[in-house]
Amino acid sequence: MSSAPVSDGVQLDPGEEFWKGILLGTDPRLAGARSRLKHVPSEPRCKLCGAPFGGLGAPFMRFLGRDRWAKNPRYCANCFGAMSAMRGGAEIEATFLFADVRGSTSLAEGMSASAFRGLLGRFYDASSRVLVDHDAIVDKFVGDAVFAIFVPALTHEAHAARAIDAGMELLRAMGYAESGEPWLPIGIGINTGAAYVGSVGQGDVPEFTALGDAVNTTARLASVAAPGELLITDSTAAAAELAIGGLERRVLDLKGKADATQVSVVTV
């Protein structure tokens, strides 16, 4: 029996190697699936494997478990959704985005519970649309915040740039690019780094998510971003080749972080 694969001097179990291949888009089975499924009609298709979501081929694809994935309906459940049902994952370089409603307690105090629920529903819908359009995995909505993951399989090497573009579009979707007040005040944090991405959790329902310091830092950034601000770490700016010379710079002492975090501030 052959030994487990080795990456950067660390021996990986076959499960982690499988996850890396999917998350980085390097699994050769993806190319094989694309070459086969391109002959099945018709558009639109999964952007990863090419499975058709419409036309004559759609019912057959649904039978095979290749219908749309809930966390990003531009991809099929077979490519990513199947992994949600099994525990495992891999440490990869990716970019993470948190968008947080600012002053939600005051907002809720000034309206009925049903009206506040409607406002958050509008936020969820707008955020999902923008993030899906930018090839993000919409990980979860937590109260008044949304968390998204940008992995190389979906964005190639442009995950940092795609996250920044998504953050800017999110601000515009909230009305920050228009005259007058935005319809919902949000702050956004974006960070790039190594994290464990996969299916984790206890019990019978594992959750597809990302874990690690890079994720925690992103959440902290969103919590300190002022309304209308997009805080971008230096690692994200470097990965996106973002020119930061003309941007406001801050050095932040984030809660729970031993070292200060340097960020660039972007607004629309």
Backbone torsions as a table, in degrees:
resi	resn	phi	psi	omega
1	MET	NA	134.1	-179.7
2	SER	-73.8	154.5	-179.8
3	SER	-77.2	164.5	178.3
4	ALA	-66.2	151.5	179.7
5	PRO	-63.5	155.5	-177.9
6	VAL	-119.7	132.2	177.0
7	SER	-131.2	122.9	-179.7
8	ASP	55.0	36.8	176.7
9	GLY	81.4	-1.3	-178.2
10	VAL	-110.6	128.2	-179.4
11	GLN	-75.0	129.1	-178.5
12	LEU	-106.6	144.7	172.8
13	ASP	-79.5	157.5	-176.6
14	PRO	-55.9	-31.5	179.2
15	GLY	-63.2	-44.5	179.8
16	GLU	-67.0	-37.2	177.5
17	GLU	-63.1	-39.6	176.5
18	PHE	-60.8	-47.9	-179.5
19	TRP	-61.6	-42.1	179.3
20	LYS	-60.7	-42.3	-179.8
21	GLY	-60.9	-38.8	179.1
22	ILE	-73.0	-47.8	-175.4
23	LEU	-68.4	-30.4	178.9
24	LEU	-92.9	-8.5	179.8
25	GLY	76.3	21.1	-176.6
26	THR	-104.2	-1.2	-179.9
27	ASP	-66.3	120.5	-177.2
28	PRO	-61.6	-19.4	179.0
29	ARG	-66.9	-24.6	177.7
30	LEU	-66.1	-43.3	178.3
31	ALA	-64.0	-38.8	178.0
32	GLY	-63.4	-41.9	178.6
33	ALA	-64.0	-41.6	-179.8
34	ARG	-61.9	-41.7	-178.2
35	SER	-65.8	-30.7	178.9
36	ARG	-82.6	-45.6	-171.6
37	LEU	-77.0	-15.0	179.1
38	LYS	-65.2	-17.9	-179.6
39	HIS	-88.2	-6.9	-179.7
40	VAL	-95.0	123.5	-179.3
41	PRO	-75.1	149.7	4.5
42	SER	-153.6	-165.2	-178.1
43	GLU	-71.6	158.1	-9.0
44	PRO	-75.0	167.9	-174.7
45	ARG	-130.2	159.7	169.8
46	CYS	-59.7	128.8	-176.9
47	LYS	-72.6	-9.2	-179.2
48	LEU	-100.9	-50.2	-175.4
49	CYS	-107.9	-13.7	179.0
50	GLY	86.5	8.4	178.6
51	ALA	-62.5	131.1	-178.9
52	PRO	-75.3	137.5	176.3
53	PHE	-98.1	-12.1	-177.5
54	GLY	-130.6	175.8	176.1
55	GLY	75.1	-162.8	-175.0
56	LEU	-65.4	-27.8	-176.7
57	GLY	-81.7	-13.7	-174.0
58	ALA	-61.1	-46.7	179.8
59	PRO	-60.2	-38.6	179.4
60	PHE	-66.7	-39.5	179.0
61	MET	-65.5	-39.1	177.8
62	ARG	-63.6	-38.1	177.1
63	PHE	-61.6	-34.3	179.7
64	LEU	-84.3	1.2	-179.2
65	GLY	81.9	19.3	-178.3
66	ARG	-106.0	35.5	173.2
67	ASP	-80.3	180.0	-173.3
68	ARG	-65.7	143.3	179.6
69	TRP	-87.3	134.5	-174.8
70	ALA	-62.7	-33.2	-175.5
71	LYS	-80.5	-15.1	169.8
72	ASN	-166.5	100.8	-173.8
73	PRO	-69.2	2.2	172.8
74	ARG	-83.0	-5.2	179.9
75	TYR	-125.0	155.1	-175.8
76	CYS	-90.1	158.2	-178.0
77	ALA	-66.6	-23.3	179.6
78	ASN	-71.1	-36.2	-178.2
79	CYS	-69.2	-42.6	-177.3
80	PHE	-123.5	-38.2	-175.0
81	GLY	-60.6	-36.2	-179.9
82	ALA	-61.8	-32.2	-179.8
83	MET	-70.8	-23.7	179.2
84	SER	-65.5	-22.8	-177.5
85	ALA	-84.6	-8.4	179.9
86	MET	-126.1	145.2	-178.7
87	ARG	-80.6	144.2	179.6
88	GLY	147.2	177.3	-179.6
89	GLY	168.6	-167.8	-179.6
90	ALA	-154.3	154.5	175.4
91	GLU	-87.7	119.7	-178.5
92	ILE	-135.6	164.4	172.3
93	GLU	-86.1	124.6	-178.6
94	ALA	-149.9	176.8	178.2
95	THR	-121.2	142.2	-172.9
96	PHE	-126.1	144.6	-178.8
97	LEU	-132.6	128.8	169.7
98	PHE	-117.3	132.1	172.4
99	ALA	-120.5	127.5	-172.0
100	ASP	-126.1	132.2	175.7
101	VAL	-72.2	125.7	-178.9
102	ARG	-89.7	136.2	177.7
103	GLY	68.3	33.1	-176.5
104	SER	-65.3	-30.5	179.0
105	THR	-63.7	-43.6	178.1
106	SER	-67.8	-37.7	178.3
107	LEU	-61.7	-46.1	-178.5
108	ALA	-64.9	-34.0	-178.7
109	GLU	-66.5	-28.4	-174.4
110	GLY	-94.3	9.2	179.4
111	MET	-149.2	169.8	178.0
112	SER	-70.5	160.7	179.2
113	ALA	-61.3	-38.2	179.9
114	SER	-66.8	-39.7	178.8
115	ALA	-66.6	-39.1	178.6
116	PHE	-66.0	-40.1	176.2
117	ARG	-61.2	-39.6	177.7
118	GLY	-65.2	-37.3	178.5
119	LEU	-65.6	-44.9	178.0
120	LEU	-65.9	-36.2	177.1
121	GLY	-61.1	-40.1	176.7
122	ARG	-64.4	-39.4	176.5
123	PHE	-62.8	-45.1	179.3
124	TYR	-60.7	-44.9	-177.9
125	ASP	-64.0	-46.9	-178.9
126	ALA	-64.8	-42.2	-179.9
127	SER	-64.0	-44.7	-179.9
128	SER	-59.6	-44.8	-179.2
129	ARG	-60.3	-47.7	-178.2
130	VAL	-65.2	-46.3	-176.3
131	LEU	-67.4	-41.4	176.8
132	VAL	-62.6	-41.2	178.8
133	ASP	-61.9	-23.9	-179.7
134	HIS	-103.9	19.1	173.6
135	ASP	63.9	32.8	175.3
136	ALA	-87.9	156.3	166.0
137	ILE	-92.3	114.6	179.1
138	VAL	-79.1	97.0	-172.8
139	ASP	-65.7	-55.4	-176.8
140	LYS	-165.7	158.7	166.7
141	PHE	-108.1	125.4	-179.6
142	VAL	-120.6	98.0	-179.5
143	GLY	61.9	-107.2	-178.0
144	ASP	-108.7	28.0	-179.2
145	ALA	-137.0	155.6	175.3
146	VAL	-126.6	141.6	179.9
147	PHE	-122.2	129.3	-179.6
148	ALA	-130.5	148.7	-179.2
149	ILE	-119.1	132.5	176.1
150	PHE	-112.9	107.5	-175.7
151	VAL	-106.6	153.5	-178.1
152	PRO	-58.8	-31.0	-179.0
153	ALA	-59.1	-33.2	-176.3
154	LEU	-97.9	-24.9	-175.3
155	THR	-121.7	0.4	-174.8
156	HIS	58.3	-134.7	-178.4
157	GLU	-86.4	3.9	-175.0
158	ALA	-97.8	22.0	-174.6
159	HIS	-61.7	-36.1	179.3
160	ALA	-68.8	-45.3	180.0
161	ALA	-64.5	-38.7	179.4
162	ARG	-65.9	-36.9	178.8
163	ALA	-66.6	-41.1	178.2
164	ILE	-63.9	-45.1	178.0
165	ASP	-59.7	-40.9	179.0
166	ALA	-64.5	-41.5	178.5
167	GLY	-61.8	-42.4	177.7
168	MET	-63.7	-41.6	-179.7
169	GLU	-68.3	-33.6	176.1
170	LEU	-61.6	-43.3	178.2
171	LEU	-61.9	-42.0	178.9
172	ARG	-64.5	-39.2	-179.3
173	ALA	-64.3	-26.4	177.1
174	MET	-84.1	-4.0	176.2
175	GLY	98.9	13.6	-176.6
176	TYR	-74.3	-19.5	-179.7
177	ALA	-90.3	-2.7	-178.1
178	GLU	-101.2	165.4	176.5
179	SER	-72.0	148.6	-178.9
180	GLY	89.8	-169.9	-176.0
181	GLU	-85.1	145.0	173.9
182	PRO	-65.1	152.6	-178.9
183	TRP	-76.2	-16.3	175.7
184	LEU	-150.7	125.0	180.0
185	PRO	-82.0	123.4	177.6
186	ILE	-132.4	154.8	170.2
187	GLY	-123.8	147.7	-173.3
188	ILE	-129.8	140.1	172.9
189	GLY	-121.8	138.2	177.9
190	ILE	-132.5	133.9	-178.4
191	ASN	-144.7	146.9	178.2
192	THR	-118.9	135.5	178.8
193	GLY	175.3	-178.1	179.9
194	ALA	-80.5	135.5	177.4
195	ALA	-150.4	159.2	175.9
196	TYR	-87.4	115.2	-178.9
197	VAL	-113.4	127.4	-179.4
198	GLY	170.4	-160.5	-177.1
199	SER	-106.6	114.2	-174.1
200	VAL	-131.2	169.6	175.1
201	GLY	127.8	171.2	-179.4
202	GLN	-106.0	162.3	177.1
203	GLY	80.9	-158.3	-173.6
204	ASP	-90.9	-4.6	-175.7
205	VAL	-124.3	84.3	175.8
206	PRO	-67.6	159.3	-175.3
207	GLU	-121.3	132.3	174.9
208	PHE	-79.0	118.1	-175.1
209	THR	-159.3	-172.3	177.1
210	ALA	-130.7	142.8	-177.0
211	LEU	-133.2	148.8	174.5
212	GLY	135.9	175.0	-176.9
213	ASP	-61.0	-37.1	-179.3
214	ALA	-61.6	-37.2	179.0
215	VAL	-70.6	-45.1	179.7
216	ASN	-60.5	-40.4	178.9
217	THR	-62.1	-40.9	179.5
218	THR	-61.3	-43.7	179.4
219	ALA	-63.0	-41.1	178.9
220	ARG	-63.3	-38.6	179.2
221	LEU	-61.4	-45.6	-179.3
222	ALA	-61.8	-33.6	-176.7
223	SER	-72.2	-20.4	-179.8
224	VAL	-108.3	-4.8	178.1
225	ALA	-69.9	133.3	176.6
226	ALA	-73.2	160.4	177.1
227	PRO	-54.0	129.8	179.3
228	GLY	86.5	3.1	-178.6
229	GLU	-103.8	144.4	172.1
230	LEU	-118.6	113.1	-179.3
231	LEU	-97.3	122.4	-174.7
232	ILE	-119.0	124.5	178.9
233	THR	-71.9	162.0	179.3
234	ASP	-63.3	-32.3	179.8
235	SER	-65.9	-37.7	177.0
236	THR	-69.5	-44.4	179.8
237	ALA	-59.8	-41.0	179.6
238	ALA	-67.2	-43.3	-179.0
239	ALA	-65.5	-33.2	-179.5
240	ALA	-88.6	-3.5	-175.9
241	GLU	54.8	43.3	-179.3
242	LEU	-82.7	128.7	176.5
243	ALA	-76.1	113.4	-174.5
244	ILE	-105.1	5.0	-176.0
245	GLY	-56.6	-38.9	-177.0
246	GLY	-95.6	6.9	-176.8
247	LEU	-95.8	152.1	173.9
248	GLU	-65.3	138.6	-179.7
249	ARG	-115.5	142.0	176.8
250	ARG	-136.0	150.3	171.8
251	VAL	-114.4	115.8	-171.4
252	LEU	-110.4	135.9	170.7
253	ASP	-96.9	92.9	-176.1
254	LEU	-80.7	145.1	-179.3
255	LYS	-58.1	128.4	177.7
256	GLY	84.0	-2.8	-179.1
257	LYS	-101.8	130.3	-178.7
258	ALA	-71.7	-35.5	-177.2
259	ASP	-108.6	152.4	177.9
260	ALA	-69.1	152.3	-179.0
261	THR	-114.4	124.4	179.3
262	GLN	-93.6	131.8	-177.2
263	VAL	-135.7	159.8	169.6
264	SER	-108.4	144.3	-176.8
265	VAL	-106.4	124.7	179.8
266	VAL	-119.1	137.5	174.4
267	THR	-133.0	169.0	178.7
268	VAL	-112.8	NA	NA
